[in-house]
């Protein structure tokens, strides 16, 4: 388990590596956080790994003909560049998640290879906890998990006890690790929760069902 206090920069421009696979070979993803000045245009270079995801932590971002607010994410396929524009008014803070490339993540060249969604190796969601509520966070046997607190004060629970979490704190769980996120008694907690690595069978099944429902 890796705790990165005050992971979110307060000023722009700023770039910080939160989880660096070059320094921590056991992790399954690299995480960086970047603060963009209002109105700036950025072109993200093509992803050389299986994919990446950009999560808005503060401010708003224009990308792929959408306006993204805090907690919303945009996935990028391998080899595809993306242009961002930070909305004017306040700095925009972005979290970028890049799963570590592996042989299992390399797309098959056969004609019956799986669609790109089946190869997705990073998922991101936003969770909101009422005061005192507890949310379990677990990394699967082939995936790491992370959570970053957007607002509110709470704590994480593990076998060693409970430690406080504040807005901007990042908690990274390596494969097989578990913890709980508890919202404090004075107000709700909003956090970004993500997983990187091999998707659990349940997640793959959910995606297959979603595609089946979308078919005419």
C-alpha positions as CSV (number, residue, x, y, z in Angstrom):
1,X,0.0,0.0,0.0
2,X,1.3,3.4,-1.0
3,X,0.0,6.7,0.5
4,X,0.8,10.0,-1.3
5,X,-0.3,12.9,0.8
6,X,-1.3,16.2,-0.9
7,X,-0.9,14.6,-4.3
8,X,-2.8,17.4,-6.1
9,X,-0.8,20.5,-7.0
10,X,-2.3,23.8,-5.9
11,X,-0.7,26.0,-8.6
12,X,-0.3,25.8,-12.4
13,X,1.6,24.9,-14.4
14,X,2.8,21.9,-12.4
15,X,3.5,18.2,-13.2
16,X,4.1,15.5,-10.6
17,X,4.7,11.8,-10.9
18,X,2.7,10.1,-8.1
19,X,3.3,6.4,-9.0
20,X,6.4,5.8,-11.2
21,X,6.8,2.2,-12.4
22,X,10.5,2.9,-13.1
23,X,11.0,3.4,-9.3
24,X,8.4,0.9,-8.2
25,X,8.7,-2.2,-10.5
26,X,5.9,-4.0,-8.6
27,X,3.1,-1.6,-9.6
28,X,0.8,-2.2,-12.6
29,X,0.2,1.5,-13.5
30,X,1.9,4.8,-13.7
31,X,0.0,7.8,-12.3
32,X,0.8,11.5,-12.9
33,X,-1.0,14.6,-12.0
34,X,-0.8,17.9,-13.9
35,X,-2.2,21.4,-13.3
36,X,-3.0,23.4,-16.4
37,X,-3.4,27.2,-16.5
38,X,-6.9,28.5,-17.5
39,X,-7.4,28.5,-21.3
40,X,-4.3,26.5,-22.2
41,X,-4.3,24.0,-25.1
42,X,-2.5,20.7,-24.7
43,X,-1.9,17.9,-27.2
44,X,-1.3,14.6,-25.5
45,X,1.1,12.4,-27.4
46,X,-0.1,9.0,-28.6
47,X,-0.3,6.4,-25.9
48,X,2.5,3.8,-26.5
49,X,1.0,1.3,-24.0
50,X,-2.3,-0.6,-24.2
51,X,-4.3,2.6,-23.3
52,X,-4.5,5.4,-20.9
53,X,-7.2,7.4,-19.0
54,X,-7.4,11.1,-18.1
55,X,-9.4,12.0,-15.0
56,X,-10.4,15.6,-14.1
57,X,-9.7,16.4,-10.5
58,X,-10.4,20.1,-10.4
59,X,-11.7,22.7,-12.9
60,X,-13.2,21.7,-16.3
61,X,-11.7,20.3,-19.5
62,X,-12.8,20.4,-23.1
63,X,-11.9,17.1,-24.8
64,X,-13.4,14.9,-27.5
65,X,-16.2,17.4,-28.0
66,X,-17.2,17.1,-24.4
67,X,-16.8,19.2,-21.3
68,X,-15.6,17.1,-18.4
69,X,-16.1,18.1,-14.8
70,X,-14.3,16.8,-11.6
71,X,-14.6,13.0,-11.3
72,X,-15.2,12.4,-15.0
73,X,-12.7,10.4,-17.1
74,X,-11.7,10.1,-20.7
75,X,-10.2,6.8,-22.1
76,X,-7.6,6.9,-24.8
77,X,-6.8,3.9,-27.1
78,X,-3.2,2.9,-27.8
79,X,-1.6,5.0,-30.5
80,X,-4.2,7.8,-30.5
81,X,-3.4,11.4,-29.6
82,X,-5.8,13.7,-27.8
83,X,-6.2,17.5,-27.6
84,X,-7.3,19.2,-24.4
85,X,-8.4,22.7,-23.6
86,X,-8.6,23.9,-20.0
87,X,-11.7,26.0,-19.4
88,X,-11.0,29.6,-18.5
89,X,-11.6,30.7,-14.9
90,X,-9.5,28.5,-12.8
91,X,-6.6,25.9,-13.2
92,X,-7.6,22.5,-14.4
93,X,-6.0,19.5,-12.6
94,X,-5.7,16.2,-14.4
95,X,-4.8,12.7,-13.3
96,X,-3.4,10.5,-16.0
97,X,-3.4,6.7,-15.5
98,X,-1.2,4.5,-17.8
99,X,-1.2,0.7,-17.2
100,X,2.2,-0.9,-17.5
101,X,2.5,-2.7,-20.8
102,X,2.5,-6.5,-20.7
103,X,2.5,-9.3,-23.3
104,X,-1.1,-10.1,-22.3
105,X,-2.1,-6.5,-23.3
106,X,-0.7,-6.7,-26.8
107,X,-3.6,-6.9,-29.3
108,X,-3.8,-10.1,-31.3
109,X,-3.3,-9.7,-35.1
110,X,-5.7,-12.6,-35.9
111,X,-9.0,-11.8,-37.6
112,X,-11.0,-13.2,-34.7
113,X,-9.2,-11.0,-32.1
114,X,-11.3,-9.5,-29.3
115,X,-12.7,-6.0,-29.6
116,X,-10.7,-3.2,-27.9
117,X,-13.1,-3.0,-25.0
118,X,-12.2,-6.5,-24.0
119,X,-8.6,-5.4,-23.6
120,X,-9.4,-2.4,-21.4
121,X,-7.0,-2.4,-18.5
122,X,-8.0,0.7,-16.6
123,X,-11.4,1.6,-15.2
124,X,-12.3,4.8,-13.3
125,X,-15.4,5.8,-11.3
126,X,-16.4,8.4,-8.8
127,X,-17.8,7.3,-5.4
128,X,-19.7,9.4,-2.9
129,X,-20.0,8.4,0.7
130,X,-22.4,9.8,3.3
131,X,-21.1,10.8,6.7
132,X,-19.8,7.7,8.5
133,X,-20.3,5.4,5.5
134,X,-17.6,2.8,4.6
135,X,-16.7,1.7,1.1
136,X,-14.5,-1.4,0.6
137,X,-11.6,-1.0,-1.9
138,X,-9.8,-4.0,-3.1
139,X,-7.2,-4.8,-5.8
140,X,-7.8,-8.0,-7.7
141,X,-5.2,-10.8,-8.1
142,X,-4.0,-9.3,-11.4
143,X,-4.9,-5.6,-10.9
144,X,-3.9,-2.7,-8.7
145,X,-6.4,-0.2,-7.3
146,X,-6.2,3.5,-6.3
147,X,-8.4,6.2,-4.8
148,X,-7.9,9.9,-4.7
149,X,-10.0,12.1,-2.4
150,X,-11.7,15.0,-4.2
151,X,-13.6,16.5,-1.3
152,X,-14.4,15.8,2.4
153,X,-12.3,14.2,5.2
154,X,-12.3,10.5,6.0
155,X,-9.9,7.7,6.7
156,X,-8.7,4.4,5.3
157,X,-8.9,1.2,7.2
158,X,-6.5,-1.7,7.0
159,X,-5.0,-4.4,9.3
160,X,-2.8,-1.7,10.9
161,X,-5.8,0.4,11.9
162,X,-7.2,3.7,10.5
163,X,-5.3,6.7,9.1
164,X,-6.8,10.0,8.0
165,X,-7.4,11.1,4.4
166,X,-7.8,14.6,3.2
167,X,-8.8,16.2,-0.1
168,X,-5.9,15.6,-2.6
169,X,-4.6,12.5,-0.8
170,X,-3.9,9.4,-3.0
171,X,-3.9,5.8,-1.8
172,X,-2.5,3.1,-4.1
173,X,-3.1,-0.6,-3.5
174,X,-1.0,-3.3,-5.2
175,X,-2.5,-6.5,-6.4
176,X,-4.2,-8.5,-3.6
177,X,-4.3,-5.6,-1.1
178,X,-7.5,-4.4,0.5
179,X,-8.7,-1.5,2.6
180,X,-11.8,0.5,3.4
181,X,-12.6,4.1,2.9
182,X,-14.6,5.7,5.7
183,X,-16.3,9.1,5.4
184,X,-15.8,11.4,8.4
185,X,-18.8,12.2,10.7
186,X,-19.1,15.9,9.6
187,X,-19.8,15.6,5.9
188,X,-19.7,13.4,2.8
189,X,-16.6,12.3,0.9
190,X,-16.2,12.2,-2.8
191,X,-13.3,10.2,-4.3
192,X,-12.0,8.9,-7.6
193,X,-11.7,5.1,-7.5
194,X,-9.8,3.3,-10.3
195,X,-8.3,-0.1,-11.1
196,X,-5.4,-0.9,-13.5
197,X,-4.2,-4.3,-14.7
198,X,-6.2,-7.4,-15.7
199,X,-9.9,-6.7,-15.5
200,X,-11.9,-9.0,-13.2
201,X,-14.2,-11.5,-14.9
202,X,-17.2,-9.8,-13.5
203,X,-16.2,-6.5,-15.2
204,X,-15.7,-8.2,-18.5
205,X,-19.1,-9.9,-18.2
206,X,-20.8,-6.6,-17.5
207,X,-19.2,-5.1,-20.6
208,X,-20.4,-8.0,-22.7
209,X,-23.9,-7.5,-21.4
210,X,-23.8,-3.8,-22.1
211,X,-22.8,-4.5,-25.7
212,X,-25.5,-7.1,-26.1
213,X,-28.2,-4.7,-24.8
214,X,-27.0,-2.0,-27.3
215,X,-27.4,-4.3,-30.3
216,X,-30.7,-3.9,-32.4
